[in-house]
Amino acid sequence: MKSFRMMGLMTLVAAMVWSAALVSAAPKEPKDAKCPVSGKGCNPDKATDFAGGKVYFCCGNCENAFKGDSSKFAAKAHQQMVSTGQLVQKGCPFSGGAVKEGTQLDIGGTAVGFCCNNCKGKVEKAGADEQVTLVFGNVEKGFAPAAK
C-alpha cells in the first residue's frame, strides 16, 4: 500500500515539474519573435497593444495591416504573445483540462501540451498554419496572461 502511494506521489511530482517546465519556458525577446503578418523577425520599436499585451512587427506596414484587420492575424499574434511570455499555458487549448505528460507538441516554435492524445492528435494531423489556428485562434481555455 505504501509503495502505491509513493508511486502516485512521484507521478504527481513528475507531472507538476513537467507542467512547470512547459509553462515557464524561457520567453523570447520581441526581436527574436516572428511578425504575425510577414513571419519575419520583429523590430521591438514596432508594436501595438492587443488582447492585454503587446504584439511586435517587423515594420510599420505590417503594423498597419494588423491594425486594419487584427482578426485575420489573431492566432499568430496570440502565438507570439505565448512565445514572448505574455501569455502562459494554463490547460489544454481545446478542453481547458490539465495538461498530461507526453502530450507536448512544438507549434510554430512554441511548446504546447494537451489533456489527452485525442486533442494532441487533432493538431498533429493538421498542417503548420492550421495548427497555429487550432491552438492559438481562441486562447481563453488554454492560456492566461502571465503574472507580472
RAQUI-V33701 format. One record per helix or strand of 2 or more residues. SS is the DSSP state (alpha for helix, beta for strand). FROM is the first residue (numbers start at 1). LEN is the number of residues. Records with the same first field share a line. If there is no record, write none. Layout:
# RAQUI-V33701
SS = FROM-LEN / FROM-LEN
This chain:
# RAQUI-V33701
alpha = 2-22 / 30-3 / 60-9 / 70-14 / 117-8 / 128-9
beta = 43-8 / 53-5 / 87-3 / 105-3 / 110-3 / 143-3
